[in-house]
Amino acid sequence: MVLPHGGEKSTELLNAQAHVWNHIFNFINSMSLKCAVQLGILDIIHKDGKSMTLAELVEALLMNKAKAQSVPRLMRILIHLGFFMKAKISNGKEETGYWITPTSRLLLKDKPLSVAPFLLAMHDPVLTEPWHYLSAWFENENSTPFDTTHGRMLWEHAGQEPRLNFYIYKYDLFST
């Protein structure tokens, strides 16, 4: 890459590439968080009342145990994002466990201030798919990307889509 002032600076090029790649893969963060909420990881650890080892967490999860080797990867992402923290467990073995953070408490399912339903609604395919058609929307006459994707407005679609209707009315998602 030739920079405007002539020549190349490898540090600037590397930083620019990292910036682009960060945006390319940024969806992984929110999808990992959605996965943790859907699997109930936050609630399982919170209910246990103490840090949980990886083995304890995998055992408690309702999941295909053959995929247990992927749980540490998921947890690494969520630790990096600040939704979990590593904690030392003194059970005679000095193991590392996982514990929730103040931020993750906002995603506990049965708490009055939980934003878990909002997270799940905003990441539902019916609401994320229009983002794939944003450029098409700029090129057409439709009033919203949602209309471009689904052929009708959000409220019309909600009347025909029970899952979306549930999110909107049960959790009063779009009120002001």
URJO-V466010 format. One record per residue. N is the residue number from 1. NEAR is the number of other C-alpha atoms within 8 Angstrom. D_FIRST is the distance of its C-alpha to the first C-alpha in whole Angstrom. Layout:
# URJO-V466010
[[N,NEAR,D_FIRST] [N,NEAR,D_FIRST]]
This chain:
# URJO-V466010
[[1,4,0] [2,6,4] [3,8,6] [4,4,10] [5,4,11] [6,6,10] [7,6,8] [8,8,6] [9,7,9] [10,6,9] [11,6,11] [12,7,10] [13,10,7] [14,8,10] [15,8,12] [16,8,10] [17,8,10] [18,8,14] [19,8,15] [20,8,14] [21,8,16] [22,8,19] [23,7,19] [24,7,19] [25,7,22] [26,8,24] [27,7,27] [28,7,28] [29,10,29] [30,8,31] [31,9,32] [32,11,33] [33,9,35] [34,11,37] [35,8,38] [36,10,39] [37,11,42] [38,7,43] [39,9,44] [40,9,45] [41,11,44] [42,13,44] [43,9,48] [44,11,49] [45,15,48] [46,10,49] [47,6,52] [48,8,53] [49,6,53] [50,7,51] [51,11,48] [52,11,47] [53,11,46] [54,10,44] [55,6,47] [56,8,49] [57,12,46] [58,11,46] [59,7,50] [60,7,50] [61,10,47] [62,6,49] [63,7,46] [64,6,46] [65,6,46] [66,5,44] [67,8,41] [68,9,42] [69,7,39] [70,7,37] [71,10,38] [72,9,37] [73,8,33] [74,9,34] [75,9,36] [76,8,33] [77,10,31] [78,13,34] [79,11,35] [80,7,31] [81,8,31] [82,10,35] [83,12,37] [84,13,39] [85,10,39] [86,9,40] [87,9,44] [88,8,46] [89,11,49] [90,7,52] [91,6,54] [92,4,55] [93,6,52] [94,8,49] [95,9,47] [96,9,44] [97,12,44] [98,13,43] [99,13,44] [100,12,43] [101,10,42] [102,7,43] [103,8,40] [104,12,41] [105,10,45] [106,11,44] [107,11,43] [108,12,47] [109,8,48] [110,5,52] [111,7,51] [112,4,52] [113,5,48] [114,12,46] [115,9,43] [116,11,43] [117,10,45] [118,10,42] [119,9,39] [120,9,41] [121,10,41] [122,8,38] [123,10,36] [124,8,39] [125,6,37] [126,7,39] [127,10,37] [128,10,34] [129,9,34] [130,13,34] [131,7,30] [132,7,29] [133,11,31] [134,9,29] [135,7,27] [136,8,30] [137,12,32] [138,7,31] [139,6,31] [140,6,35] [141,6,38] [142,8,39] [143,6,39] [144,8,37] [145,12,35] [146,12,38] [147,12,40] [148,14,37] [149,9,37] [150,9,41] [151,7,42] [152,9,44] [153,10,44] [154,8,44] [155,6,47] [156,8,49] [157,10,47] [158,12,48] [159,8,51] [160,7,51] [161,8,48] [162,8,51] [163,7,48] [164,10,46] [165,11,49] [166,9,50] [167,13,47] [168,11,48] [169,8,51] [170,6,52] [171,9,49] [172,8,49] [173,8,45] [174,5,45] [175,4,48] [176,2,47]]
